[in-house]
Every structure is written in structure tokens, then in C-alpha cells.
Amino acid sequence: MHVEVGGRRIIDRQLEVLRPLFDDIVIISNEPEPFADLGLPVLPDEIQGEGPLRGIATALVWSPKPRLFVVAGDLPFLNADVIRYLIAKSGQVVVPVLDGHADPLHAVYQRSCLAVVRRRLGAGQRKAAELLDHVDALRVDANELREFDPELRCLTNVNTPTDLQNADAWVSS
């Protein structure tokens, strides 16, 4: 099932921003059917049920490039300028931090952090945000991103009915 914001699937909104930026795009999902119409590879996690960090590992293994922009499927308002800004920074992981909380599912990863990701998964440590303490992570204060996205909508996810109502309201305004 695809969630729609403003009458458009979130994945379609994301791809509208991502396709002009990246030649190589993959969807990590254990359910490929909902993405069959997108013309993109859909890869399952090597081990299912281990959360977003396993998905990051799957994407890093797949990636033909040494750096990869990772985004969660619940972020409807991606911003190309914000993504370019993050990509231009250096670090094994480049991650925005808003109100003291890093957003590892809107971040740039170097393939060189894959070994650490695998070690953490092997030890049962599955929280993507905790990875940042074990790699060369550049934490970017989200206020730096306001130049490109004044309301930081690019970091707004849709996880609840209220989130969806707010996102629909933004599209309508």
C-alpha cells in the first residue's frame, strides 16, 4: 500500500526529486509488488526483520558508487538543494540533526562504513542512529538547511494520521 500526500504517492514525490540527481536508484523492500510500476530494482533485506540499518547495509552492498544517499519511504517533501548540500559534505555518514536528533534515514553514507554496519548488526545492535557514534559522522545542524528549505519540510515524515493531515494541508496551502 502506498501512502498519498496531496493525491500523489510519497514514492512518486520522492522519485521526482531523486531521478534528476542520481543515475542509480534502488528501493529496499521485502515487498516488491507495490513498486513494480516504477522501473527500479527492488531488493529485499538479506535478513528480514532487522530494521532500517539492515536496509542501509543492503543498499551499500548494491550501490555502484562509493557514496549513497539514503532516504526513508515516509518523507514526502525531499528537497534537491538540501540533498546536494549534504552530498557536498565529507564524512562516512553525513546526517542532518534537528532538535538534537540525527536523521539517519535522510543521510549520505560511504561504502567504507559497511564493515561497521555489519559488525553492529551481527552484535544485534540495529539502531541506525547509534551507528553514528561508531563511524566518522558529520552531523549537520538542520538550521544550515533552512537556506534551502526554510520550514525543513524535507525532514518531515508521515507516520501517523495527524502527520498525514499536516502534510496534506501543506500541499493544499
C-alpha positions as CSV (number, residue, x, y, z in Angstrom):
1,M,0.0,0.0,0.0
2,H,1.3,3.4,-0.9
3,V,0.5,6.4,1.2
4,E,-0.6,9.5,-0.7
5,V,0.1,13.1,0.2
6,G,-1.9,15.7,-1.7
7,G,-3.2,12.9,-4.0
8,R,0.2,11.6,-5.0
9,R,2.1,8.6,-3.7
10,I,5.0,9.6,-1.5
11,I,7.3,7.4,-3.6
12,D,6.4,9.3,-6.7
13,R,7.1,12.6,-4.9
14,Q,10.5,11.3,-3.9
15,L,11.4,10.0,-7.3
16,E,10.5,13.3,-8.9
17,V,13.4,14.8,-6.8
18,L,15.8,11.8,-6.8
19,R,15.7,10.9,-10.5
20,P,17.4,14.1,-11.8
21,L,20.0,13.8,-9.0
22,F,21.0,10.1,-9.3
23,D,21.6,7.7,-12.1
24,D,21.3,4.7,-9.8
25,I,18.3,4.3,-7.5
26,V,17.3,1.2,-5.7
27,I,14.3,0.5,-3.4
28,I,14.9,-1.7,-0.4
29,S,11.7,-3.5,0.5
30,N,10.7,-7.0,1.4
31,E,7.5,-6.5,-0.6
32,P,8.4,-5.7,-4.2
33,E,4.9,-5.8,-5.7
34,P,3.9,-2.2,-4.7
35,F,6.9,-0.9,-6.6
36,A,6.7,-2.9,-9.7
37,D,5.4,0.0,-11.8
38,L,8.5,2.2,-11.1
39,G,11.0,0.6,-13.3
40,L,13.6,0.4,-10.5
41,P,15.3,-2.6,-8.8
42,V,13.7,-3.6,-5.6
43,L,15.9,-5.6,-3.2
44,P,14.9,-7.4,-0.1
45,D,17.0,-7.3,3.0
46,E,19.5,-10.1,3.3
47,I,18.0,-10.9,6.7
48,Q,14.4,-9.6,7.2
49,G,13.1,-8.0,10.4
50,E,16.3,-6.2,11.4
51,G,15.0,-2.7,10.6
52,P,16.5,0.3,8.7
53,L,20.1,-0.4,9.5
54,R,19.8,-3.7,7.6
55,G,18.2,-1.8,4.7
56,I,21.2,0.6,4.7
57,A,23.6,-2.4,4.6
58,T,21.6,-3.8,1.6
59,A,21.8,-0.5,-0.2
60,L,25.5,-0.1,0.5
61,V,26.3,-3.6,-0.9
62,W,24.2,-2.8,-4.0
63,S,25.5,0.7,-4.7
64,P,27.7,1.0,-7.7
65,K,29.1,4.3,-6.3
66,P,31.3,4.8,-3.2
67,R,28.7,7.2,-1.6
68,L,24.9,6.7,-1.3
69,F,22.0,9.0,-0.3
70,V,19.6,7.0,1.8
71,V,16.0,8.2,2.4
72,A,13.1,6.6,4.2
73,G,9.9,6.0,2.3
74,D,7.9,8.2,4.6
75,L,9.4,11.5,3.7
76,P,7.2,13.2,1.1
77,F,8.9,16.6,0.8
78,L,12.5,15.9,-0.3
79,N,14.5,18.9,-1.4
80,A,17.1,18.6,-4.2
81,D,19.1,21.5,-2.9
82,V,19.3,20.0,0.6
83,I,20.4,16.7,-0.8
84,R,23.1,18.4,-2.9
85,Y,24.3,20.3,0.2
86,L,24.6,17.0,2.2
87,I,26.4,15.3,-0.7
88,A,28.9,18.1,-0.9
89,K,30.0,17.5,2.7
90,S,32.6,14.9,3.9
91,G,32.2,12.1,6.3
92,Q,31.5,8.4,6.3
93,V,28.0,9.5,7.2
94,V,26.6,13.0,6.6
95,V,23.4,13.4,8.6
96,P,21.1,16.3,9.5
97,V,20.4,16.9,13.1
98,L,17.2,18.6,14.2
99,D,16.5,19.4,17.8
100,G,19.3,17.2,18.9
101,H,18.1,14.2,16.9
102,A,20.0,12.8,13.9
103,D,18.0,11.6,10.9
104,P,20.0,8.6,9.6
105,L,17.2,7.9,7.1
106,H,17.9,11.2,5.2
107,A,21.7,10.9,5.0
108,V,24.7,10.3,2.9
109,Y,26.7,7.1,3.5
110,Q,30.1,6.0,2.3
111,R,30.5,2.4,1.4
112,S,33.5,2.4,3.8
113,C,31.1,2.3,6.8
114,L,29.7,-1.1,5.6
115,A,32.0,-3.1,7.8
116,V,30.9,-1.2,10.9
117,V,27.3,-1.6,9.9
118,R,27.7,-5.3,9.6
119,R,29.5,-5.6,12.9
120,R,26.8,-3.8,14.7
121,L,24.1,-5.9,13.0
122,G,26.0,-9.0,13.9
123,A,26.0,-7.9,17.5
124,G,22.3,-7.3,17.5
125,Q,22.7,-3.5,17.5
126,R,20.1,-2.4,15.0
127,K,19.5,1.3,15.7
128,A,20.7,3.4,12.7
129,A,21.2,6.5,14.9
130,E,23.6,4.6,17.1
131,L,25.8,3.8,14.1
132,L,26.8,7.5,14.1
133,D,28.9,7.1,17.2
134,H,31.0,4.3,15.6
135,V,31.9,6.0,12.2
136,D,33.3,9.3,11.0
137,A,29.9,11.0,11.1
138,L,29.4,14.6,10.2
139,R,26.4,15.9,11.9
140,V,24.9,18.9,10.0
141,D,22.8,21.2,12.1
142,A,19.4,21.3,10.3
143,N,19.4,25.1,10.6
144,E,22.0,25.1,7.9
145,L,19.4,23.5,5.6
146,R,16.9,26.3,6.2
147,E,18.6,28.3,3.4
148,F,17.2,25.7,1.0
149,D,14.1,24.6,2.9
150,P,13.0,27.3,5.4
151,E,10.4,25.1,7.2
152,L,12.6,21.9,7.0
153,R,9.7,20.1,5.4
154,C,12.3,17.7,3.8
155,L,12.8,16.2,7.3
156,T,9.1,15.8,8.0
157,N,7.9,12.2,7.9
158,V,4.4,10.8,7.7
159,N,4.0,8.1,10.4
160,T,0.6,8.9,11.9
161,P,-2.8,10.1,10.7
162,T,-2.0,13.6,12.1
163,D,1.3,13.7,10.2
164,L,-0.7,12.8,7.0
165,Q,-3.3,15.5,7.7
166,N,-0.5,18.1,8.2
167,A,1.3,17.0,5.0
168,D,-1.9,17.2,3.0
169,A,-2.5,20.7,4.5
170,W,0.9,21.8,3.4
171,V,0.3,20.7,-0.1
172,S,-3.1,22.5,-0.2
173,S,-1.7,25.8,1.1
